[in-house]
Amino acid sequence: IHQQQRPLMQVGYQPYNLQFRHPFRISKGVKTHQPTLIVWIEQFGLTGYGEAPAINYYNITVEQMMADIERKMPALQKFAFTEPDRWWHFLHHLFPANPFLVCALDIAGWDLYGKLCKQPLYKLFPQSGKQGPLCDFTIGIDSIPVMVEKMKAQPWPIYKIKLGTDEDVQIIQELRRHTASVFRIDANAAWTAEDALEKINVFKDLNVEFVEQPLAKDDWEGSRWLYERSPLSIIADESCVFENDVQKCKDHFHGINIKLTKCSGITPALRMIEAARKLHMKVMVGSMNESTIGSAAIAHLLPQIDYVDADGPLLLQEDVATGLDYTPDGRIITTPSAGLGVTYKGLFAK
């Protein structure tokens, strides 16, 4: 009699198209919803959850992530989980062209590992006793009056302002009239070097903390030129996606913004943080509009980093999990529960 062996690992997933509270516009376009994939892995009677949003200009869709899971499901089900580093290397080779999916499954692996260790994740990372930075709140591109209203509707100590328009200087000047909060500017690669320096010289007197990715991701010559002249710190985003990009950013940027989804998860992000520290660069971990699940993965890294942009749950009209709180002074509060400390609300929650 043929008896089918029970898989070592159970793997599940659920796609979502989460609505924003307001249309979200950056220099690359506008969207009203954030497609995202929630995944879970189950072993030892415990379940770990992860997430990867789909970003259209990176050409990885939710449908592609689901198709890749199904295609490799037999291999996933045979994996005997022990610890996250081994799990990530397995995933990295299993899905070499899909870092977004690797990220989601890697986060799920860390959530499972924290539950196995009976510890919240931040206690398993370096500098676990250190208080992390305040989270910013993003103001997407819109008409100047609407941007002012968005800011007034969400009083916050730090605002991340999306720019890349013909009115960039006027936007910051007008927003500054209505708040004393710190500004961070994200141009999403919309400027030239000369244009950037001209604007930065205005912004330096308007309580702007730094400028994120002002130039095209591959404009290394322009980035070096601007780095040497800018009175404000320049933080790499699109220019720093994977681990081998960190070294390239030295002497071109003052810091890097790590996106878990792009770099393929918590496991490589930890190595990127360590590499940036050795190069004396500032470290930010940023959002790609994740729900509470993906944002919790960012929140557990707070003691190790200088800046954080993890406001996805504040921007979304709906969420798929609970377990994160945001205080009015910009702090992100995780629960003391093991792993990510989140509770999934989905149809197939375990």
Secondary structure, 3 states (H helix, E strand, C coil): CCCCCCCCCEEEEEEEEEEEEEEEEECCEEEEEEEEEEEEEEECCEEEEEEEECCHHHCCCHHHHHHHHHHCHHHHHCCCCCCHHHHHHHHHHHCCCCHHHHHHHHHHHHHHHHHHHCCEHHHHCCCCCCCCCCECEEECCCCHHHHHHHHHHCCCCEEEEECCCCCHHHHHHHHHCCCCCEEEEECCCCCCHHHHHHHHHHHCCCCEEEEECCCCCCCHHHHHHHHHHCCCEEEECCCCCCCCHHHHHCCCCCEEEEEHHHHCCHHHHHHHHHHHHHCCCEEEEECCCCCHHHHHHHHCCHHHCCEECCCHHHHECCCCEECEEECCCCCEEECCCCECCCEECCCCCC
